[in-house]
Amino acid sequence: AGAAAPKAVEVKKEEVKVETPAEKAKGRGNKAYASGNYEDAIDHYSDAIQHDKMNPVLFSNRSAAYAGAGQMQSALNDAQKCINLKPMWSKGYARKAVALAGLNKTEMAISAYQDALKWDPHNQSLLDAL
């Protein structure tokens, strides 16, 4: 009696996703933001932006971090950069509205929320903000 034939072993290669420096910094920023550490989040998002200056999400995230830190003018500046990079995305207008509200520019904030709703008319959080 001969030895049993070895069973075929299926080896699956794990797909390795290589994160760019911008993605790594964004991930660190997201963790800092989620824990309420807005200053660190701002630093990490700023680092990410240095690697990817055309990414509207990075400006949106940093705008939120600035707002969380009470730096409303900086939040507004980043919101506007986000809008300039991706004008048909409601998130930039929502970030702008938050910053304007924080600067006590209520009428302009309402207008920015209305602009956001043009691109995402059924977004309940936008509707609730108005």
C-alpha positions in Angstrom: 0.0 0.0 0.0 1.4 3.3 -1.1 1.3 6.5 0.9 -1.8 8.7 0.4 -1.3 11.5 -2.0 -0.8 14.8 -0.2 -3.9 17.0 -0.2 -3.7 20.1 -2.1 -3.4 23.1 0.1 -5.1 26.3 -1.1 -3.1 29.3 -0.1 -4.8 32.6 -0.4 -2.7 35.6 -0.7 -4.1 38.3 1.5 -4.6 41.5 -0.5 -2.4 44.1 1.0 -3.7 47.6 0.7 -0.8 50.0 0.8 -1.9 53.2 2.5 -0.5 56.4 1.2 1.0 58.9 3.6 -2.1 61.0 3.3 -4.4 58.1 4.1 -2.3 57.2 7.2 -2.4 60.8 8.4 -6.1 61.0 7.8 -6.6 57.8 9.8 -4.7 59.3 12.7 -6.8 62.4 12.4 -10.0 60.4 12.4 -9.0 58.6 15.6 -8.0 61.9 17.3 -11.3 63.5 16.2 -13.4 60.6 17.4 -11.8 60.9 20.8 -12.4 64.7 21.0 -8.8 65.6 20.6 -9.4 68.3 18.0 -5.9 69.9 18.1 -4.2 66.6 17.3 -6.8 65.9 14.6 -6.0 69.3 13.0 -2.3 68.5 13.0 -2.9 65.0 11.4 -5.3 66.4 8.8 -2.8 69.2 8.0 -0.2 66.5 7.5 -2.5 64.6 5.2 -3.2 67.8 3.2 0.5 68.3 2.7 0.5 64.9 0.9 -2.8 65.4 -1.0 -3.7 69.0 -1.5 -6.6 68.3 -3.9 -8.6 66.0 -1.6 -11.9 67.7 -0.5 -12.5 65.1 2.3 -9.3 66.2 4.1 -10.4 69.8 4.1 -13.9 68.8 5.2 -12.5 66.7 8.1 -10.0 69.5 9.1 -12.9 72.0 9.0 -14.9 69.8 11.4 -11.8 69.5 13.7 -11.3 73.3 13.6 -15.0 73.8 14.5 -14.7 71.3 17.3 -11.7 73.3 18.6 -13.7 76.5 18.4 -11.5 77.9 15.5 -14.5 79.0 13.4 -12.7 81.2 10.9 -10.2 78.4 10.1 -13.2 76.0 9.9 -14.8 78.4 7.4 -11.6 78.6 5.3 -11.3 74.9 5.0 -15.0 74.5 4.2 -14.6 76.9 1.4 -11.6 75.0 0.1 -13.7 71.8 0.2 -16.5 73.5 -1.8 -14.0 74.8 -4.3 -12.6 71.3 -4.8 -15.9 69.5 -4.9 -18.8 72.0 -5.5 -21.5 69.4 -5.9 -20.9 67.7 -2.5 -23.2 68.7 0.3 -20.6 68.1 3.1 -18.6 71.2 2.2 -21.7 73.4 2.5 -22.7 71.8 5.8 -19.2 72.5 7.2 -19.5 76.1 6.0 -22.9 76.4 7.7 -21.5 75.1 11.0 -18.6 77.6 10.8 -20.8 80.5 9.9 -23.2 79.7 12.8 -20.2 79.6 15.1 -19.2 83.0 13.8 -22.8 84.2 14.6 -23.5 84.8 10.9 -26.9 83.1 11.1 -28.4 84.2 7.8 -25.3 83.1 5.9 -25.4 79.8 7.8 -29.0 79.2 6.8 -28.0 80.0 3.2 -25.1 77.5 3.4 -27.5 74.8 4.7 -29.9 75.5 1.9 -26.9 75.1 -0.6 -26.1 71.8 1.0 -29.7 70.6 0.6 -29.5 71.4 -3.1 -27.0 68.5 -3.4 -28.6 66.2 -0.8 -32.3 67.2 -0.4 -33.3 64.3 1.8 -30.4 64.5 4.3 -32.2 64.5 7.7 -29.3 66.1 9.7 -29.2 69.0 7.2 -33.0 69.4 7.5 -32.8 69.2 11.3 -30.1 71.9 11.4 -32.4 74.4 9.6 
